[in-house]
Amino acid sequence: MHCLDLSLEKLDGDVLKHARLVAIYVGMHTATRIAIEALPRIRQLAPNAHLCVYGLYAPMNEALLRGLGVGTVLGGEVESALVSLCQRLRTDESAAAQCAPVIRLDKIRFELPDRSGLPKLSRYAHLVLPDGSTRIAGFAEGSRGCKHLCRHCPVVPVYQGIFRIVPADVVIEDIRQQVNEGAAHISFGDPDFFNGPTHGLRLARALHAAFPDVTFDATIKIQHLIDHAEQLPALRASGCLFITAAVEAVDDEILRLLDKNHSSREFDRAVAITREAGIALAPTFVAFTPWTTREGYLALLERIVELQLVESVPPVQLTIRLLVPEGSYLLRLPGFRERLMAFDATLLGYPWRHSDPRVDRLQQDLQAHVARCEQANIPRREVFAAVWHMAHDATGRTAPALPAELGSPIPRLSEPWYCCAEPTDAQLQSF
């Protein structure tokens, strides 16, 4: 068996030419875009291979993938189906029809992942501390799926409110092999670390007991931060440096439409309680939606300033445009589908235009400017200041002077990816 990471490595013709099965993991929008770009070349290099695409983004793109020659599409708890596919192809190379359901959510027995075929951890995103120093970062999952049904979330169409626990001993042993490779920080990739708060705390304490000097970060809903505020000191004592929370908006009506289950002012409360616990909060946003107004966008910037979060928000988060993939629960909103254009296979989603062209123009201008700033490695607060002025100009207002205190830098990962991220040119060209 050979493993290639197409975000870092090139397709290897020598490896692929004798392949009987090529399975591509698509756990993110980025990975799916790369897979779709790579599939025609994979078919050339591995003409006799059965093609399988598996992971969170596979089921929602099933029709597109099958049109590209993919024979098996799997989502959810896929491991047993992958093993069965391999065994079937070993005994019958001509077997092509998919036997397993596209989505499986039954409980499986987890085993220790084999990471031996992956590139070195040092080639992946690393932790950047406020003083500029860095640490090698690893990745682990304590759970899969989510018990919430946020309408824009890509987890929901697959798991539909179900989440599965990965046993703590398996998680810790997986972390151990990464620590042995140099990891000094672990990024937990659970959709929500507090879907099962008891399990999350058990993992945090077990991690700290086994590796007292290893820090970690996790993703937790605003609602869960408030409901389980008393547990945050325990997370901090176990080495939690920062928590990512999908805030998405500061407009209560947009939050209602997204079914986020928190209010605008509860965001403020989450900032306060995480600070009190000594944990940095890294909020993420979907800054531009069909319901965003220019004034509403200014309100988002004002709240970030008010809460002194300028250094906590990657500038790209201020330009994010709502992605509507196939199967999204947003399509269940009355009248929402009528706002959309036809499915675009290039975007892997349904494009939409804002009813106010000035909002789309502002988003495009900001996105281009932020991209240039990131390439030039401009500090976050300087990029924010430019966004502040551009947004005010777009509404015909004079931008007030920003206060001197905008917040301090927080620990962060060197690549601010998110579930709806567009791949970079470098990633698409890597293979």
N, C-alpha and C positions, 0 to 999 in steps of 0.2 A: 504494500500500500504506500502511496506517495501523497504528500500534502503540499499544496501550493497556496500561498496567500496572495491573491491578485491585487491587493492594495499595496503590496510591497515587492512582489516578484513577477517575473515574466512567465508566460506559458512556455512549458518545456516540451518541445516536439518529441524528444527521445522518450520521455516519460509517458506521453499520451498515445503514441502511435500503436502500442500494444494493449491499451486499456480496454477492458470489457465493461467497465462501469465508471462514469464520471459523475460524481455527486457534488453539487454546488450549494453552499450554505448562504442563505440570504436572510440574515437576522436584522438588517437595517435597510432603509430606502437606498442608502449609498451602495451597499453591497448588491442590491437588486439591479441598480443601474449598471454597475460594473459587470454583473453576470450577463445581462442582456447584450452589452457591448461585446462580451467575450464569447458568447455561445456560437456565433457563426464560425469563428476561428477554431473553437474547440471541435466543432463538427468536422472541419477540414483535417485537423491534426489527429483526431480519434474517430475515424469514419465507422468503425465497428462497435463503438461503445454505446451502451444504453445510457441515456442522459437522465439524471435525477436532479431536481431542485427542491431543497427542503429549508424550512425555517419560517419565521413569522410572516415574511412577505410573500411566501410562495403561494398559499391558497388564494389570496386576493388577486394574484396575477396569473391564475391558472390558465385561462384562455390564451393569454399572450404567450406564456411559456410553451404551451403545447404547439402553438403556431410556429415556434422557433425550433421544434423538433424534440422537445422534452417529453420523455415517456412516462416519468413518475413525478408527481408533485405531492409533497408532504408538509403538513404543518402541525403545530402542537407538540405532543410528546412523541417524537419521531424515531427514537433510537431502535425500538424493537422492529419497526417497519423497515428501517434501513438494513438491519441484520437479515431480516427475512428476504429482502430484495437481493442482497449479496448471495445468500445461500441458493436462492432460486436460479440466479444467473449462472452460478457455478455448475449446476446440474443440467440446466437447459438454456444454452446461450441464445436460443431463438425466442425465449419467453419475453414478450414485450408488453403485454397488457398489464395495467396496474391492478394489483389485487387488493392492496390496503386502501382504506378510506383516505381521502385527502387530508382530513383533520381527525386526529386521534387525541383524546383527552384522558384516556384511562391511565391509572397510576402505573408507573414503571419502576423497575429496580435500578437505581443509579449506581454506576461504577466510576472509579477514578479515571478522569480524562487522561488520554495519552497525548502529551504535548510535544513529544520528541521530534515530530516532523515540522513544527512551526519555526519561523525565524526567531532569533534571539529576542528576549524581552526588551533589550536595550534599543531595539529598532522601532518599538512602538511608542505611543504617547507616554510621557513621563509626568511626574508630579513637579510642579513649579511652586516653590515656597515664596512668601512675600519678600524675602531678602534676595530673591533671584536664584538661590541654589535649587538643585533638582535632585529627584530620587527616581530610581527605576520603579515603574508601577506595574502591578499585575492585575488580573481580572478574575472575579469569581461570581457565581450565581448561587444565592441561598434559596431562591424560589423562582418559579416561572408563572406567567399569567398574572391576572389581577382580578380582585373581587369587585372592582368598580367598573362603570360603564361610560366613562367620558366619551362623548360622541366623536371627537376627532382623533382618538387614540388608536394606533394600529394594532394594539394588543387585543382590543375588544372584539373585532370580527372573528378572531380565531378562538380565543379562550372564553368569550361570552360570560364573563363574571366568575370564572373558575381560576384558582391558582393552585400550584403544586409545590410542595416543600422538597428541597434537596436535603438529605440527611446531613446533620452537622459534621459527622466524622468524615464524610466524603468531601465536603467543602474544605475542611481544615487540611486534609491530606493534599487536596489540589493546591491550596495555598502554600503548603510546605514545599512542594516541588517547584513552585515559582520563587519562593524565598531562597531556595537553594541555588536558583539561577540569578539571584541578585535583587529580587523585588524587595523594596523597603516600604511600599505602600500598596494597598489593595483597593481597587475600585469595584464595589459591588454593583453588578448589572441588573439586579432585580428591578422589575417595573415599579415595585414599592416595597422597601425593606420592612415596613410595618404593616403589610397585609396580614402578617402573623407576627405581632409585636413580641410575643414570648420567644418565638423562633429567632427573630432578629437579634434580640438581646442575648440569647444563648450563643449565637454565632459570634457576636461582638466580644463577649467575655471569653469564649474559647479561643478566639484569635489572639486576644491580649495575653491570655495565660500561656499560649504556646510560643508567641513571638512578641514580647513586651515592647520592642522597639519599632514594630511595624504599625503604621497608621492606616486609616481607611477612610473612604467616603461612601455615601449611599444616597439613593433617591427615595424621598418620602413625601407624600401628599401634604398639602397645607392642612387639610382636615385631620390627618393622623398626627401631625406635629402638635396640634392643639389638643386633640383627644388624649394623647399620650405624653404630654409635656413633662410629667413627673419622671419619665424614663430617659429624658435627654441627658441629665448629668451622668447616668451610667454609660451612655454611648460615649460621652466625652472622656470619661475615665478609662474607657477601653481603647481610646486612640482615634476617635472620629474627629477629623479635621474640618470637614464641611459636608453639608447636605444640599443636594440638588432638589429643588421643588418646582414642579410645573405650575407656575402661577397663571400663565397664559394671558391674563388681562386684568385691568383694574376697573373695568366697567361691569357693573353687576348684571346688566342685561346680556352682555356677551358671555359672561360666566354661566348664566342660566342656559343659554343656547348650547354651550359646550357641555353642559351638565357636569360642571367641575365640583359641585358640592362644597364650595366655600365662597364666602363673600369678599368683596374688595377689602373691607376693613379687617377681615380675618387674616389677610396677607400681612397687614401691619402687626397683628398680634403674633404671627409666626416669626416675624423678624425679631420682635422683642424677646420672645421666649428662647429662641436659639442663641441670641446674644447673651442672655442671662446665663445660659448653660455653657457659654464659651465655645460654641460651635458656629462657624461661618455659614451663612445661608447663601446659596447660589441660585437665584430665581431664574427660570426660563420663561420666555414669552412667545406667544404667537401675535406679533405686533400688528399685523395687517390681516384683517378678515373682511368679508363682504359687509360687515356691520360697523367697521371702524370708520370714524370721522376724523377729519384733520384736528378738530378740537379734542377729540378723544385721544388721539395720539399724543398731543401736547400734555394731556392729563397723565398719561403713562410716564412721560419723561419727568414731569413735575413730581410724581410720586417717588420715582427712583432718586431724585434729588432730595426730597423731603426725608426719605428713609436712609439717606447716605449710603446708597448701594451702587454708586457709579462704578467703583472699582470691582464690584462683585458680578457685574453683568458683561459678558463678552459683547463687544459692539455689534457683532453679527446678529445677536438676539434682538436688536432694535430694528432689524430689517426683515425678519422672518414673515413669510407669506403663508397663509393657511393652505395646507396640502390636503386634497380630497381624493384619497385612493379608492379603488374599487372595493366595495363592501363596507365603506365607512358608515358608521351610524349617523353621520351628518345627513346622509341621503334619506333618512327617515323623517327629517324635519319637514313639516308641511310647507310646500312651496319652495324648498331649497333647491331641489333638482332643476327647477326652471331657471335658476340663476346661472347654471353651469353650461359650458360648451361640451362638445363630444369628448369622450375619453381620448387622451393623448398618450400613446405608447412611449413617446420620448420622455415625457414628464412622469409617467406611471401614475397619472391622476387626471381628474377632471379640471381643466382650466376654468377660471372665472374672471370676470371683469367687474370692477367696482362700479356702482351706479354713478359715482362722482369720479370722473377721469382724473381729477386733481389728486385724489388719494393714490391711485395707481402710479401716477407720475412721481409723487413724493417717494413712494416705496422704491421705485426704480432708481431714482437719483440717489437716495440714501444707500441702497445696496451697492451701487457702483462706487460711491465715495468710500464706504467702509471697506470694500475689497481693496481699493488702492491703499488705504491707510494700513490695513493688515499686512500687505506686501511690503510696505515701508517700515513695519514694526513701530508704528506710532503708539504712544502710551494711551491707555483706555480713556483717561480723563480728557485728553486732547481730542480724541475721536468723538467722545460724547459732546464736548463743547461745539464741535462742528455740526453734529446732528441737531443739537439744541437750536443753533442759529438757522439751519436749513428748515427745520420744522416751523419755526416762528415765521420765517420769510414766506413759507408756503401758505400761511394763514393771514398774511398781510399785517403781522404784528411785529413790534420791536422786541427783540429778545432781551429780557432782563439779565443783569449780570448774575452769573452763577456764584453761589456762596463759596467761601474758601474751603469749608469742610464738606467734602463729597464722599468721604469714606476712605478706608485704608485698603490696600491690596489684601486679597485673601488667598489661601492655597487654592490651586487650580490644576487641571490637567492641561498639557501643552496643546492638545487638539480639542477645541470646543465643539465636538460633534453632538448631535441630537438626533432623535429618531427620524426626523423628516429631512435630514441634511442632504444637500446636493453634493455629489462627488466633485473633487477638484480635478482640474485638467491633468495634473500629475498622476492621480490615481487611475484615471481612465486610460492614460497612455502607458501605464506601468507594464501591461502585458503585451 
